[in-house]
Amino acid sequence: MTTNTECYVNPCKNNCPCMERCPLADALKLIGGKWKIPILCVLHRDGTARYGELKRKLRGITNTMLASSLRDLEKDGLVSRTQYMEMPMRVEYSLMDACGDLIPILLQLAGWGAETHQNAPPARRTGGLPEGAG
């Protein structure tokens, strides 16, 4: 039988799910989707940003998807939203402390992706992140 401690060290041991709620699956739910990782990468690279700045840097994202992704990231404690009561209203987004551990993992994953992409057959070398996401 797998213990909870073993699952956190090796979440896919014993053909996952290693317990009722897999910590790896939970983590992927927080950052899953097309736009959440690029948003986190832009905020990591550029620091605090306003909504319009994020929209410009994430080429191809719709207003609905940006608003929805930011709302999810805020709800999950990865991004903070600061609203200033001035006219016109100003809202800024920044990474929360919880991203301190996440960003190095994403950078390591990006390195793995770059290496895999470089070694992939030419037919698989398509796609990539939107501008400003790396």
C-alpha positions as a printed NumPy array, in Angstrom:
array([[  0.   ,   0.   ,   0.   ],
       [  1.238,   3.485,  -0.877],
       [  1.381,   6.086,   1.86 ],
       [  0.452,   9.737,   1.376],
       [  4.098,  10.735,   1.928],
       [  5.25 ,   8.447,  -0.894],
       [  2.654,   9.999,  -3.199],
       [  4.021,  13.499,  -2.694],
       [  7.557,  12.3  ,  -3.404],
       [  6.508,  10.162,  -6.374],
       [  2.903,  11.079,  -7.26 ],
       [  2.596,   8.54 , -10.08 ],
       [  3.879,   5.516,  -8.182],
       [  1.677,   2.426,  -8.463],
       [ -0.152,   3.554, -11.606],
       [ -1.699,   6.721, -10.178],
       [ -4.057,   7.705,  -8.719],
       [ -1.975,   6.946,  -5.691],
       [ -4.76 ,   8.145,  -3.478],
       [ -8.246,   9.487,  -3.946],
       [ -6.942,  12.946,  -4.809],
       [ -3.706,  12.87 ,  -6.738],
       [ -1.493,  15.886,  -5.877],
       [ -0.065,  15.962,  -9.395],
       [ -3.528,  16.126, -10.948],
       [ -4.495,  18.838,  -8.461],
       [ -1.43 ,  20.898,  -9.415],
       [ -2.139,  20.508, -13.124],
       [ -5.733,  21.696, -12.608],
       [ -4.392,  24.966, -11.184],
       [ -2.17 ,  25.744, -14.191],
       [ -3.985,  23.801, -16.908],
       [ -5.428,  25.345, -20.029],
       [ -3.909,  27.243, -22.905],
       [ -3.365,  30.62 , -21.223],
       [ -2.594,  30.198, -17.519],
       [  1.092,  29.309, -17.902],
       [  1.733,  32.115, -20.429],
       [  0.066,  34.592, -18.027],
       [  2.255,  33.374, -15.155],
       [  5.362,  33.589, -17.364],
       [  4.623,  37.18 , -18.419],
       [  4.01 ,  38.239, -14.82 ],
       [  7.214,  36.495, -13.741],
       [  9.281,  38.095, -16.505],
       [  7.788,  41.603, -16.407],
       [  6.448,  41.884, -12.872],
       [  3.184,  43.617, -12.027],
       [  1.044,  44.358, -15.076],
       [ -2.256,  45.946, -15.913],
       [ -4.947,  44.081, -17.83 ],
       [ -4.24 ,  45.903, -21.115],
       [ -0.511,  45.167, -20.879],
       [ -1.216,  41.466, -20.416],
       [ -3.618,  41.516, -23.358],
       [ -0.964,  43.077, -25.616],
       [  1.745,  40.644, -24.544],
       [ -0.426,  37.549, -24.958],
       [ -1.14 ,  37.77 , -28.654],
       [ -4.329,  35.969, -29.62 ],
       [ -6.008,  35.822, -26.204],
       [ -9.59 ,  37.072, -26.068],
       [-10.885,  39.432, -23.387],
       [-13.162,  36.681, -22.095],
       [-10.349,  34.139, -21.813],
       [ -7.938,  36.612, -20.187],
       [-10.526,  37.695, -17.632],
       [-11.529,  34.099, -16.909],
       [ -7.922,  32.882, -16.567],
       [ -6.97 ,  35.792, -14.307],
       [-10.051,  35.157, -12.154],
       [ -9.125,  31.458, -11.823],
       [ -5.483,  32.227, -11.01 ],
       [ -6.605,  34.753,  -8.391],
       [ -9.106,  32.305,  -6.875],
       [ -6.378,  29.654,  -6.675],
       [ -3.958,  32.018,  -4.912],
       [ -1.397,  32.27 ,  -7.716],
       [ -2.1  ,  35.842,  -8.859],
       [ -3.134,  38.873,  -6.851],
       [ -5.451,  41.55 ,  -8.192],
       [ -5.099,  45.059,  -6.807],
       [ -7.823,  47.543,  -7.663],
       [ -7.147,  51.235,  -7.176],
       [-10.181,  53.415,  -6.586],
       [ -9.317,  56.218,  -8.969],
       [-10.7  ,  57.414, -12.266],
       [-10.18 ,  55.796, -14.604],
       [-10.11 ,  52.667, -12.48 ],
       [ -6.732,  50.95 , -12.419],
       [ -6.28 ,  47.223, -11.77 ],
       [ -2.899,  45.518, -11.509],
       [ -1.997,  41.841, -11.444],
       [  1.083,  40.275,  -9.874],
       [  2.333,  36.872,  -8.801],
       [  1.59 ,  35.703,  -5.281],
       [  4.224,  34.155,  -3.012],
       [  2.789,  30.716,  -3.849],
       [  4.422,  31.062,  -7.28 ],
       [  7.873,  31.172,  -5.693],
       [  8.019,  27.373,  -5.783],
       [  6.047,  27.038,  -9.028],
       [  8.155,  29.275, -11.296],
       [ 11.366,  27.19 , -11.029],
       [  9.318,  24.092, -11.87 ],
       [  7.826,  25.817, -14.923],
       [ 11.297,  26.959, -16.027],
       [ 12.597,  23.422, -15.665],
       [  9.599,  22.132, -17.636],
       [ 10.311,  24.747, -20.321],
       [ 13.908,  23.514, -20.543],
       [ 12.683,  19.959, -20.927],
       [ 10.217,  21.098, -23.594],
       [ 12.914,  22.965, -25.515],
       [ 15.204,  19.94 , -25.436],
       [ 12.402,  17.617, -26.492],
       [ 11.341,  20.015, -29.244],
       [ 14.891,  20.291, -30.568],
       [ 15.227,  16.506, -30.737],
       [ 11.752,  15.934, -32.186],
       [ 11.176,  14.986, -35.822],
       [ 10.464,  18.079, -37.994],
       [  6.772,  17.188, -38.331],
       [  6.302,  17.619, -34.547],
       [  8.097,  20.993, -34.315],
       [  5.024,  23.221, -34.375],
       [  3.209,  25.319, -31.824],
       [  4.776,  27.19 , -28.957],
       [  3.758,  29.814, -26.458],
       [  2.289,  33.218, -27.311],
       [  4.608,  36.214, -27.402],
       [  5.968,  37.12 , -23.982],
       [  5.306,  33.757, -22.41 ],
       [  8.831,  32.457, -22.161]])
